[in-house]
Amino acid sequence: MDQFAQTLKLYYMRNRKLPASLDGLTEKDPKSGAAWMEKIPNDPWGTPYELKLLGGTDFELRSAGPDLQDGNEDDIVWPKQEE
C-alpha cells in the first residue's frame, strides 16, 4: 500500500489531480507515454484494492482483509487509522 501511495503522490505532482480510481495508474501519461504501473495487483487475498478520494490531495487505500468483507475490524487502511 505504501508503494501505491507513493505512486499516487507522484501522479498528483505531475497531473495536479488524483486518478478517479487505481486503474488510472495504468493509463499512459501523455507527457512521457508510459503508464505509472503496468497493472494493478490485487491484495494478498485476491481482491482489488480500493482508492477512496477524500478531497484535495487526501486519499485512503483500502483492502477488505482476510475475511473479504469490507467495513469490519480486519480491514487494512492506508494511512493507518488512529485508534
ROTOR-718198 format. One record per atom (N, C-alpha, C): x, y, z; atom name; residue number from 1; chain; residue in one letter. Coordinates in Angstrom, 2 decimals. Layout:
ROTOR-718198
<pt><x>X</x><y>Y</y><z>Z</z><a>CA</a><k>NUM</k><c>A</c><r>A</r></pt>
...
This chain:
ROTOR-718198
<pt><x>0.83</x><y>-1.19</y><z>0.00</z><a>N</a><k>1</k><c>A</c><r>M</r></pt>
<pt><x>0.00</x><y>0.00</y><z>0.00</z><a>CA</a><k>1</k><c>A</c><r>M</r></pt>
<pt><x>0.87</x><y>1.26</y><z>0.00</z><a>C</a><k>1</k><c>A</c><r>M</r></pt>
<pt><x>2.03</x><y>1.17</y><z>0.65</z><a>N</a><k>2</k><c>A</c><r>D</r></pt>
<pt><x>2.95</x><y>2.31</y><z>0.62</z><a>CA</a><k>2</k><c>A</c><r>D</r></pt>
<pt><x>3.39</x><y>2.61</y><z>-0.81</z><a>C</a><k>2</k><c>A</c><r>D</r></pt>
<pt><x>3.63</x><y>1.56</y><z>-1.59</z><a>N</a><k>3</k><c>A</c><r>Q</r></pt>
<pt><x>4.03</x><y>1.74</y><z>-2.99</z><a>CA</a><k>3</k><c>A</c><r>Q</r></pt>
<pt><x>2.93</x><y>2.45</y><z>-3.79</z><a>C</a><k>3</k><c>A</c><r>Q</r></pt>
<pt><x>1.68</x><y>2.04</y><z>-3.60</z><a>N</a><k>4</k><c>A</c><r>F</r></pt>
<pt><x>0.56</x><y>2.72</y><z>-4.24</z><a>CA</a><k>4</k><c>A</c><r>F</r></pt>
<pt><x>0.53</x><y>4.18</y><z>-3.83</z><a>C</a><k>4</k><c>A</c><r>F</r></pt>
<pt><x>0.66</x><y>4.43</y><z>-2.54</z><a>N</a><k>5</k><c>A</c><r>A</r></pt>
<pt><x>0.59</x><y>5.80</y><z>-2.03</z><a>CA</a><k>5</k><c>A</c><r>A</r></pt>
<pt><x>1.67</x><y>6.67</y><z>-2.65</z><a>C</a><k>5</k><c>A</c><r>A</r></pt>
<pt><x>2.89</x><y>6.17</y><z>-2.74</z><a>N</a><k>6</k><c>A</c><r>Q</r></pt>
<pt><x>3.97</x><y>6.95</y><z>-3.34</z><a>CA</a><k>6</k><c>A</c><r>Q</r></pt>
<pt><x>3.69</x><y>7.22</y><z>-4.82</z><a>C</a><k>6</k><c>A</c><r>Q</r></pt>
<pt><x>3.18</x><y>6.21</y><z>-5.51</z><a>N</a><k>7</k><c>A</c><r>T</r></pt>
<pt><x>2.85</x><y>6.39</y><z>-6.93</z><a>CA</a><k>7</k><c>A</c><r>T</r></pt>
<pt><x>1.73</x><y>7.41</y><z>-7.10</z><a>C</a><k>7</k><c>A</c><r>T</r></pt>
<pt><x>0.73</x><y>7.36</y><z>-6.23</z><a>N</a><k>8</k><c>A</c><r>L</r></pt>
<pt><x>-0.37</x><y>8.32</y><z>-6.30</z><a>CA</a><k>8</k><c>A</c><r>L</r></pt>
<pt><x>0.12</x><y>9.75</y><z>-6.03</z><a>C</a><k>8</k><c>A</c><r>L</r></pt>
<pt><x>1.05</x><y>9.89</y><z>-5.11</z><a>N</a><k>9</k><c>A</c><r>K</r></pt>
<pt><x>1.60</x><y>11.22</y><z>-4.83</z><a>CA</a><k>9</k><c>A</c><r>K</r></pt>
<pt><x>2.38</x><y>11.76</y><z>-6.03</z><a>C</a><k>9</k><c>A</c><r>K</r></pt>
<pt><x>3.14</x><y>10.90</y><z>-6.67</z><a>N</a><k>10</k><c>A</c><r>L</r></pt>
<pt><x>3.87</x><y>11.31</y><z>-7.88</z><a>CA</a><k>10</k><c>A</c><r>L</r></pt>
<pt><x>2.89</x><y>11.65</y><z>-9.01</z><a>C</a><k>10</k><c>A</c><r>L</r></pt>
<pt><x>1.85</x><y>10.85</y><z>-9.16</z><a>N</a><k>11</k><c>A</c><r>Y</r></pt>
<pt><x>0.81</x><y>11.11</y><z>-10.16</z><a>CA</a><k>11</k><c>A</c><r>Y</r></pt>
<pt><x>0.22</x><y>12.50</y><z>-9.92</z><a>C</a><k>11</k><c>A</c><r>Y</r></pt>
<pt><x>-0.08</x><y>12.80</y><z>-8.66</z><a>N</a><k>12</k><c>A</c><r>Y</r></pt>
<pt><x>-0.67</x><y>14.11</y><z>-8.34</z><a>CA</a><k>12</k><c>A</c><r>Y</r></pt>
<pt><x>0.30</x><y>15.24</y><z>-8.68</z><a>C</a><k>12</k><c>A</c><r>Y</r></pt>
<pt><x>1.56</x><y>15.08</y><z>-8.36</z><a>N</a><k>13</k><c>A</c><r>M</r></pt>
<pt><x>2.54</x><y>16.13</y><z>-8.65</z><a>CA</a><k>13</k><c>A</c><r>M</r></pt>
<pt><x>2.62</x><y>16.40</y><z>-10.16</z><a>C</a><k>13</k><c>A</c><r>M</r></pt>
<pt><x>2.50</x><y>15.37</y><z>-10.96</z><a>N</a><k>14</k><c>A</c><r>R</r></pt>
<pt><x>2.60</x><y>15.53</y><z>-12.42</z><a>CA</a><k>14</k><c>A</c><r>R</r></pt>
<pt><x>1.30</x><y>16.08</y><z>-13.01</z><a>C</a><k>14</k><c>A</c><r>R</r></pt>
<pt><x>0.14</x><y>15.62</y><z>-12.49</z><a>N</a><k>15</k><c>A</c><r>N</r></pt>
<pt><x>-1.15</x><y>15.93</y><z>-13.11</z><a>CA</a><k>15</k><c>A</c><r>N</r></pt>
<pt><x>-2.01</x><y>16.94</y><z>-12.35</z><a>C</a><k>15</k><c>A</c><r>N</r></pt>
<pt><x>-1.60</x><y>17.29</y><z>-11.15</z><a>N</a><k>16</k><c>A</c><r>R</r></pt>
<pt><x>-2.36</x><y>18.22</y><z>-10.29</z><a>CA</a><k>16</k><c>A</c><r>R</r></pt>
<pt><x>-3.76</x><y>17.71</y><z>-9.97</z><a>C</a><k>16</k><c>A</c><r>R</r></pt>
<pt><x>-3.92</x><y>16.42</y><z>-10.03</z><a>N</a><k>17</k><c>A</c><r>K</r></pt>
<pt><x>-5.16</x><y>15.76</y><z>-9.61</z><a>CA</a><k>17</k><c>A</c><r>K</r></pt>
<pt><x>-4.84</x><y>14.30</y><z>-9.38</z><a>C</a><k>17</k><c>A</c><r>K</r></pt>
<pt><x>-5.70</x><y>13.64</y><z>-8.63</z><a>N</a><k>18</k><c>A</c><r>L</r></pt>
<pt><x>-5.57</x><y>12.20</y><z>-8.41</z><a>CA</a><k>18</k><c>A</c><r>L</r></pt>
<pt><x>-6.43</x><y>11.47</y><z>-9.44</z><a>C</a><k>18</k><c>A</c><r>L</r></pt>
<pt><x>-6.08</x><y>10.24</y><z>-9.79</z><a>N</a><k>19</k><c>A</c><r>P</r></pt>
<pt><x>-6.95</x><y>9.49</y><z>-10.70</z><a>CA</a><k>19</k><c>A</c><r>P</r></pt>
<pt><x>-8.27</x><y>9.14</y><z>-10.00</z><a>C</a><k>19</k><c>A</c><r>P</r></pt>
<pt><x>-9.31</x><y>8.94</y><z>-10.76</z><a>N</a><k>20</k><c>A</c><r>A</r></pt>
<pt><x>-10.61</x><y>8.59</y><z>-10.18</z><a>CA</a><k>20</k><c>A</c><r>A</r></pt>
<pt><x>-10.59</x><y>7.22</y><z>-9.53</z><a>C</a><k>20</k><c>A</c><r>A</r></pt>
<pt><x>-9.71</x><y>6.34</y><z>-10.01</z><a>N</a><k>21</k><c>A</c><r>S</r></pt>
<pt><x>-9.57</x><y>5.00</y><z>-9.45</z><a>CA</a><k>21</k><c>A</c><r>S</r></pt>
<pt><x>-8.13</x><y>4.55</y><z>-9.65</z><a>C</a><k>21</k><c>A</c><r>S</r></pt>
<pt><x>-7.76</x><y>3.46</y><z>-9.04</z><a>N</a><k>22</k><c>A</c><r>L</r></pt>
<pt><x>-6.41</x><y>2.94</y><z>-9.21</z><a>CA</a><k>22</k><c>A</c><r>L</r></pt>
<pt><x>-6.14</x><y>2.56</y><z>-10.66</z><a>C</a><k>22</k><c>A</c><r>L</r></pt>
<pt><x>-7.17</x><y>2.22</y><z>-11.42</z><a>N</a><k>23</k><c>A</c><r>D</r></pt>
<pt><x>-6.99</x><y>1.88</y><z>-12.83</z><a>CA</a><k>23</k><c>A</c><r>D</r></pt>
<pt><x>-6.38</x><y>3.05</y><z>-13.61</z><a>C</a><k>23</k><c>A</c><r>D</r></pt>
<pt><x>-6.57</x><y>4.27</y><z>-13.13</z><a>N</a><k>24</k><c>A</c><r>G</r></pt>
<pt><x>-5.97</x><y>5.43</y><z>-13.79</z><a>CA</a><k>24</k><c>A</c><r>G</r></pt>
<pt><x>-4.46</x><y>5.37</y><z>-13.82</z><a>C</a><k>24</k><c>A</c><r>G</r></pt>
<pt><x>-3.87</x><y>4.61</y><z>-12.91</z><a>N</a><k>25</k><c>A</c><r>L</r></pt>
<pt><x>-2.41</x><y>4.47</y><z>-12.89</z><a>CA</a><k>25</k><c>A</c><r>L</r></pt>
<pt><x>-1.89</x><y>3.61</y><z>-14.02</z><a>C</a><k>25</k><c>A</c><r>L</r></pt>
<pt><x>-2.76</x><y>2.87</y><z>-14.69</z><a>N</a><k>26</k><c>A</c><r>T</r></pt>
<pt><x>-2.33</x><y>2.01</y><z>-15.80</z><a>CA</a><k>26</k><c>A</c><r>T</r></pt>
<pt><x>-2.48</x><y>2.71</y><z>-17.16</z><a>C</a><k>26</k><c>A</c><r>T</r></pt>
<pt><x>-3.07</x><y>3.90</y><z>-17.17</z><a>N</a><k>27</k><c>A</c><r>E</r></pt>
<pt><x>-3.23</x><y>4.65</y><z>-18.41</z><a>CA</a><k>27</k><c>A</c><r>E</r></pt>
<pt><x>-1.91</x><y>5.35</y><z>-18.76</z><a>C</a><k>27</k><c>A</c><r>E</r></pt>
<pt><x>-1.65</x><y>5.52</y><z>-20.02</z><a>N</a><k>28</k><c>A</c><r>K</r></pt>
<pt><x>-0.41</x><y>6.17</y><z>-20.46</z><a>CA</a><k>28</k><c>A</c><r>K</r></pt>
<pt><x>-0.42</x><y>7.65</y><z>-20.12</z><a>C</a><k>28</k><c>A</c><r>K</r></pt>
<pt><x>0.67</x><y>8.12</y><z>-19.57</z><a>N</a><k>29</k><c>A</c><r>D</r></pt>
<pt><x>0.86</x><y>9.53</y><z>-19.28</z><a>CA</a><k>29</k><c>A</c><r>D</r></pt>
<pt><x>1.12</x><y>10.26</y><z>-20.60</z><a>C</a><k>29</k><c>A</c><r>D</r></pt>
<pt><x>0.33</x><y>11.30</y><z>-20.91</z><a>N</a><k>30</k><c>A</c><r>P</r></pt>
<pt><x>0.51</x><y>11.99</y><z>-22.18</z><a>CA</a><k>30</k><c>A</c><r>P</r></pt>
<pt><x>1.91</x><y>12.61</y><z>-22.35</z><a>C</a><k>30</k><c>A</c><r>P</r></pt>
<pt><x>2.53</x><y>12.98</y><z>-21.26</z><a>N</a><k>31</k><c>A</c><r>K</r></pt>
<pt><x>3.84</x><y>13.63</y><z>-21.33</z><a>CA</a><k>31</k><c>A</c><r>K</r></pt>
<pt><x>4.97</x><y>12.63</y><z>-21.58</z><a>C</a><k>31</k><c>A</c><r>K</r></pt>
<pt><x>4.91</x><y>11.50</y><z>-20.89</z><a>N</a><k>32</k><c>A</c><r>S</r></pt>
<pt><x>6.01</x><y>10.53</y><z>-21.02</z><a>CA</a><k>32</k><c>A</c><r>S</r></pt>
<pt><x>5.67</x><y>9.36</y><z>-21.94</z><a>C</a><k>32</k><c>A</c><r>S</r></pt>
<pt><x>4.39</x><y>9.10</y><z>-22.14</z><a>N</a><k>33</k><c>A</c><r>G</r></pt>
<pt><x>3.97</x><y>7.95</y><z>-22.95</z><a>CA</a><k>33</k><c>A</c><r>G</r></pt>
<pt><x>4.00</x><y>6.63</y><z>-22.21</z><a>C</a><k>33</k><c>A</c><r>G</r></pt>
<pt><x>4.37</x><y>6.67</y><z>-20.95</z><a>N</a><k>34</k><c>A</c><r>A</r></pt>
<pt><x>4.45</x><y>5.44</y><z>-20.14</z><a>CA</a><k>34</k><c>A</c><r>A</r></pt>
<pt><x>3.35</x><y>5.45</y><z>-19.07</z><a>C</a><k>34</k><c>A</c><r>A</r></pt>
<pt><x>2.93</x><y>4.26</y><z>-18.70</z><a>N</a><k>35</k><c>A</c><r>A</r></pt>
<pt><x>1.96</x><y>4.13</y><z>-17.62</z><a>CA</a><k>35</k><c>A</c><r>A</r></pt>
<pt><x>2.69</x><y>4.20</y><z>-16.28</z><a>C</a><k>35</k><c>A</c><r>A</r></pt>
<pt><x>1.99</x><y>4.63</y><z>-15.27</z><a>N</a><k>36</k><c>A</c><r>W</r></pt>
<pt><x>2.58</x><y>4.68</y><z>-13.93</z><a>CA</a><k>36</k><c>A</c><r>W</r></pt>
<pt><x>2.82</x><y>3.27</y><z>-13.40</z><a>C</a><k>36</k><c>A</c><r>W</r></pt>
<pt><x>1.90</x><y>2.37</y><z>-13.70</z><a>N</a><k>37</k><c>A</c><r>M</r></pt>
<pt><x>2.02</x><y>0.96</y><z>-13.31</z><a>CA</a><k>37</k><c>A</c><r>M</r></pt>
<pt><x>1.55</x><y>0.11</y><z>-14.48</z><a>C</a><k>37</k><c>A</c><r>M</r></pt>
<pt><x>2.19</x><y>-1.02</y><z>-14.68</z><a>N</a><k>38</k><c>A</c><r>E</r></pt>
<pt><x>1.79</x><y>-1.91</y><z>-15.77</z><a>CA</a><k>38</k><c>A</c><r>E</r></pt>
<pt><x>0.41</x><y>-2.51</y><z>-15.51</z><a>C</a><k>38</k><c>A</c><r>E</r></pt>
<pt><x>0.17</x><y>-2.96</y><z>-14.29</z><a>N</a><k>39</k><c>A</c><r>K</r></pt>
<pt><x>-1.15</x><y>-3.47</y><z>-13.90</z><a>CA</a><k>39</k><c>A</c><r>K</r></pt>
<pt><x>-1.32</x><y>-3.25</y><z>-12.42</z><a>C</a><k>39</k><c>A</c><r>K</r></pt>
<pt><x>-2.56</x><y>-3.26</y><z>-11.99</z><a>N</a><k>40</k><c>A</c><r>I</r></pt>
<pt><x>-2.89</x><y>-3.06</y><z>-10.57</z><a>CA</a><k>40</k><c>A</c><r>I</r></pt>
<pt><x>-3.05</x><y>-4.44</y><z>-9.93</z><a>C</a><k>40</k><c>A</c><r>I</r></pt>
<pt><x>-2.16</x><y>-4.78</y><z>-9.01</z><a>N</a><k>41</k><c>A</c><r>P</r></pt>
<pt><x>-2.29</x><y>-6.09</y><z>-8.36</z><a>CA</a><k>41</k><c>A</c><r>P</r></pt>
<pt><x>-3.45</x><y>-6.11</y><z>-7.37</z><a>C</a><k>41</k><c>A</c><r>P</r></pt>
<pt><x>-3.94</x><y>-7.30</y><z>-7.09</z><a>N</a><k>42</k><c>A</c><r>N</r></pt>
<pt><x>-4.93</x><y>-7.48</y><z>-6.04</z><a>CA</a><k>42</k><c>A</c><r>N</r></pt>
<pt><x>-4.23</x><y>-7.55</y><z>-4.70</z><a>C</a><k>42</k><c>A</c><r>N</r></pt>
<pt><x>-5.01</x><y>-7.45</y><z>-3.64</z><a>N</a><k>43</k><c>A</c><r>D</r></pt>
<pt><x>-4.44</x><y>-7.59</y><z>-2.30</z><a>CA</a><k>43</k><c>A</c><r>D</r></pt>
<pt><x>-4.02</x><y>-9.06</y><z>-2.08</z><a>C</a><k>43</k><c>A</c><r>D</r></pt>
<pt><x>-3.41</x><y>-9.37</y><z>-0.96</z><a>N</a><k>44</k><c>A</c><r>P</r></pt>
<pt><x>-2.94</x><y>-10.75</y><z>-0.74</z><a>CA</a><k>44</k><c>A</c><r>P</r></pt>
<pt><x>-4.05</x><y>-11.81</y><z>-0.73</z><a>C</a><k>44</k><c>A</c><r>P</r></pt>
<pt><x>-5.30</x><y>-11.38</y><z>-0.61</z><a>N</a><k>45</k><c>A</c><r>W</r></pt>
<pt><x>-6.43</x><y>-12.32</y><z>-0.58</z><a>CA</a><k>45</k><c>A</c><r>W</r></pt>
<pt><x>-7.14</x><y>-12.39</y><z>-1.92</z><a>C</a><k>45</k><c>A</c><r>W</r></pt>
<pt><x>-6.56</x><y>-11.75</y><z>-2.94</z><a>N</a><k>46</k><c>A</c><r>G</r></pt>
<pt><x>-7.09</x><y>-11.85</y><z>-4.30</z><a>CA</a><k>46</k><c>A</c><r>G</r></pt>
<pt><x>-8.18</x><y>-10.87</y><z>-4.66</z><a>C</a><k>46</k><c>A</c><r>G</r></pt>
<pt><x>-8.45</x><y>-9.89</y><z>-3.82</z><a>N</a><k>47</k><c>A</c><r>T</r></pt>
<pt><x>-9.48</x><y>-8.90</y><z>-4.12</z><a>CA</a><k>47</k><c>A</c><r>T</r></pt>
<pt><x>-8.85</x><y>-7.55</y><z>-4.46</z><a>C</a><k>47</k><c>A</c><r>T</r></pt>
<pt><x>-9.54</x><y>-6.73</y><z>-5.23</z><a>N</a><k>48</k><c>A</c><r>P</r></pt>
<pt><x>-8.97</x><y>-5.44</y><z>-5.62</z><a>CA</a><k>48</k><c>A</c><r>P</r></pt>
<pt><x>-8.84</x><y>-4.49</y><z>-4.43</z><a>C</a><k>48</k><c>A</c><r>P</r></pt>
<pt><x>-7.78</x><y>-3.71</y><z>-4.48</z><a>N</a><k>49</k><c>A</c><r>Y</r></pt>
<pt><x>-7.64</x><y>-2.60</y><z>-3.54</z><a>CA</a><k>49</k><c>A</c><r>Y</r></pt>
<pt><x>-8.64</x><y>-1.51</y><z>-3.96</z><a>C</a><k>49</k><c>A</c><r>Y</r></pt>
<pt><x>-9.03</x><y>-0.68</y><z>-3.01</z><a>N</a><k>50</k><c>A</c><r>E</r></pt>
<pt><x>-9.95</x><y>0.42</y><z>-3.29</z><a>CA</a><k>50</k><c>A</c><r>E</r></pt>
<pt><x>-9.25</x><y>1.74</y><z>-3.00</z><a>C</a><k>50</k><c>A</c><r>E</r></pt>
<pt><x>-9.42</x><y>2.69</y><z>-3.90</z><a>N</a><k>51</k><c>A</c><r>L</r></pt>
<pt><x>-8.94</x><y>4.06</y><z>-3.70</z><a>CA</a><k>51</k><c>A</c><r>L</r></pt>
<pt><x>-10.15</x><y>4.90</y><z>-3.32</z><a>C</a><k>51</k><c>A</c><r>L</r></pt>
<pt><x>-10.07</x><y>5.55</y><z>-2.18</z><a>N</a><k>52</k><c>A</c><r>K</r></pt>
<pt><x>-11.15</x><y>6.43</y><z>-1.73</z><a>CA</a><k>52</k><c>A</c><r>K</r></pt>
<pt><x>-10.60</x><y>7.85</y><z>-1.71</z><a>C</a><k>52</k><c>A</c><r>K</r></pt>
<pt><x>-11.14</x><y>8.71</y><z>-2.58</z><a>N</a><k>53</k><c>A</c><r>L</r></pt>
<pt><x>-10.71</x><y>10.10</y><z>-2.64</z><a>CA</a><k>53</k><c>A</c><r>L</r></pt>
<pt><x>-11.42</x><y>10.88</y><z>-1.55</z><a>C</a><k>53</k><c>A</c><r>L</r></pt>
<pt><x>-10.63</x><y>11.65</y><z>-0.78</z><a>N</a><k>54</k><c>A</c><r>L</r></pt>
<pt><x>-11.18</x><y>12.38</y><z>0.36</z><a>CA</a><k>54</k><c>A</c><r>L</r></pt>
<pt><x>-11.23</x><y>13.89</y><z>0.12</z><a>C</a><k>54</k><c>A</c><r>L</r></pt>
<pt><x>-10.75</x><y>14.32</y><z>-1.03</z><a>N</a><k>55</k><c>A</c><r>G</r></pt>
<pt><x>-10.74</x><y>15.75</y><z>-1.35</z><a>CA</a><k>55</k><c>A</c><r>G</r></pt>
<pt><x>-9.33</x><y>16.29</y><z>-1.38</z><a>C</a><k>55</k><c>A</c><r>G</r></pt>
<pt><x>-9.07</x><y>17.15</y><z>-2.33</z><a>N</a><k>56</k><c>A</c><r>G</r></pt>
<pt><x>-7.73</x><y>17.72</y><z>-2.49</z><a>CA</a><k>56</k><c>A</c><r>G</r></pt>
<pt><x>-6.72</x><y>16.63</y><z>-2.76</z><a>C</a><k>56</k><c>A</c><r>G</r></pt>
<pt><x>-5.68</x><y>16.60</y><z>-1.96</z><a>N</a><k>57</k><c>A</c><r>T</r></pt>
<pt><x>-4.64</x><y>15.58</y><z>-2.13</z><a>CA</a><k>57</k><c>A</c><r>T</r></pt>
<pt><x>-4.82</x><y>14.40</y><z>-1.18</z><a>C</a><k>57</k><c>A</c><r>T</r></pt>
<pt><x>-5.90</x><y>14.39</y><z>-0.41</z><a>N</a><k>58</k><c>A</c><r>D</r></pt>
<pt><x>-6.12</x><y>13.34</y><z>0.58</z><a>CA</a><k>58</k><c>A</c><r>D</r></pt>
<pt><x>-6.83</x><y>12.14</y><z>-0.03</z><a>C</a><k>58</k><c>A</c><r>D</r></pt>
<pt><x>-6.35</x><y>10.96</y><z>0.37</z><a>N</a><k>59</k><c>A</c><r>F</r></pt>
<pt><x>-6.95</x><y>9.72</y><z>-0.11</z><a>CA</a><k>59</k><c>A</c><r>F</r></pt>
<pt><x>-6.70</x><y>8.61</y><z>0.89</z><a>C</a><k>59</k><c>A</c><r>F</r></pt>
<pt><x>-7.47</x><y>7.55</y><z>0.76</z><a>N</a><k>60</k><c>A</c><r>E</r></pt>
<pt><x>-7.27</x><y>6.31</y><z>1.51</z><a>CA</a><k>60</k><c>A</c><r>E</r></pt>
<pt><x>-7.14</x><y>5.17</y><z>0.53</z><a>C</a><k>60</k><c>A</c><r>E</r></pt>
<pt><x>-6.31</x><y>4.22</y><z>0.89</z><a>N</a><k>61</k><c>A</c><r>L</r></pt>
<pt><x>-6.24</x><y>2.95</y><z>0.18</z><a>CA</a><k>61</k><c>A</c><r>L</r></pt>
<pt><x>-6.81</x><y>1.91</y><z>1.12</z><a>C</a><k>61</k><c>A</c><r>L</r></pt>
<pt><x>-7.65</x><y>1.02</y><z>0.60</z><a>N</a><k>62</k><c>A</c><r>R</r></pt>
<pt><x>-8.34</x><y>0.06</y><z>1.45</z><a>CA</a><k>62</k><c>A</c><r>R</r></pt>
<pt><x>-8.26</x><y>-1.35</y><z>0.88</z><a>C</a><k>62</k><c>A</c><r>R</r></pt>
<pt><x>-8.20</x><y>-2.30</y><z>1.80</z><a>N</a><k>63</k><c>A</c><r>S</r></pt>
<pt><x>-8.33</x><y>-3.72</y><z>1.47</z><a>CA</a><k>63</k><c>A</c><r>S</r></pt>
<pt><x>-9.34</x><y>-4.29</y><z>2.46</z><a>C</a><k>63</k><c>A</c><r>S</r></pt>
<pt><x>-10.21</x><y>-5.17</y><z>1.99</z><a>N</a><k>64</k><c>A</c><r>A</r></pt>
<pt><x>-11.21</x><y>-5.78</y><z>2.87</z><a>CA</a><k>64</k><c>A</c><r>A</r></pt>
<pt><x>-10.59</x><y>-6.77</y><z>3.85</z><a>C</a><k>64</k><c>A</c><r>A</r></pt>
<pt><x>-9.34</x><y>-7.11</y><z>3.66</z><a>N</a><k>65</k><c>A</c><r>G</r></pt>
<pt><x>-8.66</x><y>-8.01</y><z>4.59</z><a>CA</a><k>65</k><c>A</c><r>G</r></pt>
<pt><x>-8.99</x><y>-9.47</y><z>4.37</z><a>C</a><k>65</k><c>A</c><r>G</r></pt>
<pt><x>-8.52</x><y>-10.32</y><z>5.28</z><a>N</a><k>66</k><c>A</c><r>P</r></pt>
<pt><x>-8.63</x><y>-11.77</y><z>5.07</z><a>CA</a><k>66</k><c>A</c><r>P</r></pt>
<pt><x>-10.05</x><y>-12.32</y><z>5.04</z><a>C</a><k>66</k><c>A</c><r>P</r></pt>
<pt><x>-11.01</x><y>-11.63</y><z>5.66</z><a>N</a><k>67</k><c>A</c><r>D</r></pt>
<pt><x>-12.38</x><y>-12.18</y><z>5.61</z><a>CA</a><k>67</k><c>A</c><r>D</r></pt>
<pt><x>-13.14</x><y>-11.72</y><z>4.37</z><a>C</a><k>67</k><c>A</c><r>D</r></pt>
<pt><x>-12.51</x><y>-10.87</y><z>3.54</z><a>N</a><k>68</k><c>A</c><r>L</r></pt>
<pt><x>-13.07</x><y>-10.39</y><z>2.28</z><a>CA</a><k>68</k><c>A</c><r>L</r></pt>
<pt><x>-14.34</x><y>-9.56</y><z>2.44</z><a>C</a><k>68</k><c>A</c><r>L</r></pt>
<pt><x>-14.65</x><y>-9.13</y><z>3.65</z><a>N</a><k>69</k><c>A</c><r>Q</r></pt>
<pt><x>-15.84</x><y>-8.33</y><z>3.94</z><a>CA</a><k>69</k><c>A</c><r>Q</r></pt>
<pt><x>-15.40</x><y>-6.91</y><z>4.31</z><a>C</a><k>69</k><c>A</c><r>Q</r></pt>
<pt><x>-15.84</x><y>-5.93</y><z>3.52</z><a>N</a><k>70</k><c>A</c><r>D</r></pt>
<pt><x>-15.48</x><y>-4.55</y><z>3.77</z><a>CA</a><k>70</k><c>A</c><r>D</r></pt>
<pt><x>-16.26</x><y>-3.99</y><z>4.96</z><a>C</a><k>70</k><c>A</c><r>D</r></pt>
<pt><x>-15.60</x><y>-3.16</y><z>5.74</z><a>N</a><k>71</k><c>A</c><r>G</r></pt>
<pt><x>-16.30</x><y>-2.45</y><z>6.81</z><a>CA</a><k>71</k><c>A</c><r>G</r></pt>
<pt><x>-16.23</x><y>-3.09</y><z>8.18</z><a>C</a><k>71</k><c>A</c><r>G</r></pt>
<pt><x>-15.25</x><y>-3.96</y><z>8.43</z><a>N</a><k>72</k><c>A</c><r>N</r></pt>
<pt><x>-15.13</x><y>-4.52</y><z>9.78</z><a>CA</a><k>72</k><c>A</c><r>N</r></pt>
<pt><x>-13.68</x><y>-4.42</y><z>10.27</z><a>C</a><k>72</k><c>A</c><r>N</r></pt>
<pt><x>-13.42</x><y>-5.01</y><z>11.42</z><a>N</a><k>73</k><c>A</c><r>E</r></pt>
<pt><x>-12.14</x><y>-4.79</y><z>12.12</z><a>CA</a><k>73</k><c>A</c><r>E</r></pt>
<pt><x>-10.91</x><y>-5.35</y><z>11.42</z><a>C</a><k>73</k><c>A</c><r>E</r></pt>
<pt><x>-11.04</x><y>-6.23</y><z>10.46</z><a>N</a><k>74</k><c>A</c><r>D</r></pt>
<pt><x>-9.83</x><y>-6.76</y><z>9.82</z><a>CA</a><k>74</k><c>A</c><r>D</r></pt>
<pt><x>-9.48</x><y>-6.01</y><z>8.53</z><a>C</a><k>74</k><c>A</c><r>D</r></pt>
<pt><x>-10.22</x><y>-4.96</y><z>8.20</z><a>N</a><k>75</k><c>A</c><r>D</r></pt>
<pt><x>-9.89</x><y>-4.15</y><z>7.03</z><a>CA</a><k>75</k><c>A</c><r>D</r></pt>
<pt><x>-8.50</x><y>-3.54</y><z>7.20</z><a>C</a><k>75</k><c>A</c><r>D</r></pt>
<pt><x>-7.81</x><y>-3.37</y><z>6.09</z><a>N</a><k>76</k><c>A</c><r>I</r></pt>
<pt><x>-6.50</x><y>-2.74</y><z>6.10</z><a>CA</a><k>76</k><c>A</c><r>I</r></pt>
<pt><x>-6.64</x><y>-1.41</y><z>5.39</z><a>C</a><k>76</k><c>A</c><r>I</r></pt>
<pt><x>-6.23</x><y>-0.34</y><z>6.07</z><a>N</a><k>77</k><c>A</c><r>V</r></pt>
<pt><x>-6.41</x><y>1.01</y><z>5.54</z><a>CA</a><k>77</k><c>A</c><r>V</r></pt>
<pt><x>-5.07</x><y>1.74</y><z>5.58</z><a>C</a><k>77</k><c>A</c><r>V</r></pt>
<pt><x>-4.76</x><y>2.44</y><z>4.49</z><a>N</a><k>78</k><c>A</c><r>W</r></pt>
<pt><x>-3.60</x><y>3.32</y><z>4.45</z><a>CA</a><k>78</k><c>A</c><r>W</r></pt>
<pt><x>-4.10</x><y>4.74</y><z>4.22</z><a>C</a><k>78</k><c>A</c><r>W</r></pt>
<pt><x>-3.71</x><y>5.75</y><z>4.94</z><a>N</a><k>79</k><c>A</c><r>P</r></pt>
<pt><x>-2.80</x><y>5.64</y><z>6.07</z><a>CA</a><k>79</k><c>A</c><r>P</r></pt>
<pt><x>-3.50</x><y>4.98</y><z>7.24</z><a>C</a><k>79</k><c>A</c><r>P</r></pt>
<pt><x>-2.68</x><y>4.37</y><z>8.10</z><a>N</a><k>80</k><c>A</c><r>K</r></pt>
<pt><x>-3.22</x><y>3.64</y><z>9.24</z><a>CA</a><k>80</k><c>A</c><r>K</r></pt>
<pt><x>-4.09</x><y>4.57</y><z>10.08</z><a>C</a><k>80</k><c>A</c><r>K</r></pt>
<pt><x>-5.26</x><y>4.06</y><z>10.44</z><a>N</a><k>81</k><c>A</c><r>Q</r></pt>
<pt><x>-6.21</x><y>4.84</y><z>11.24</z><a>CA</a><k>81</k><c>A</c><r>Q</r></pt>
<pt><x>-5.80</x><y>4.89</y><z>12.69</z><a>C</a><k>81</k><c>A</c><r>Q</r></pt>
<pt><x>-5.93</x><y>6.05</y><z>13.29</z><a>N</a><k>82</k><c>A</c><r>E</r></pt>
<pt><x>-5.65</x><y>6.19</y><z>14.73</z><a>CA</a><k>82</k><c>A</c><r>E</r></pt>
<pt><x>-6.75</x><y>5.50</y><z>15.52</z><a>C</a><k>82</k><c>A</c><r>E</r></pt>
<pt><x>-6.35</x><y>4.87</y><z>16.61</z><a>N</a><k>83</k><c>A</c><r>E</r></pt>
<pt><x>-7.35</x><y>4.17</y><z>17.44</z><a>CA</a><k>83</k><c>A</c><r>E</r></pt>
<pt><x>-7.66</x><y>4.97</y><z>18.66</z><a>C</a><k>83</k><c>A</c><r>E</r></pt>
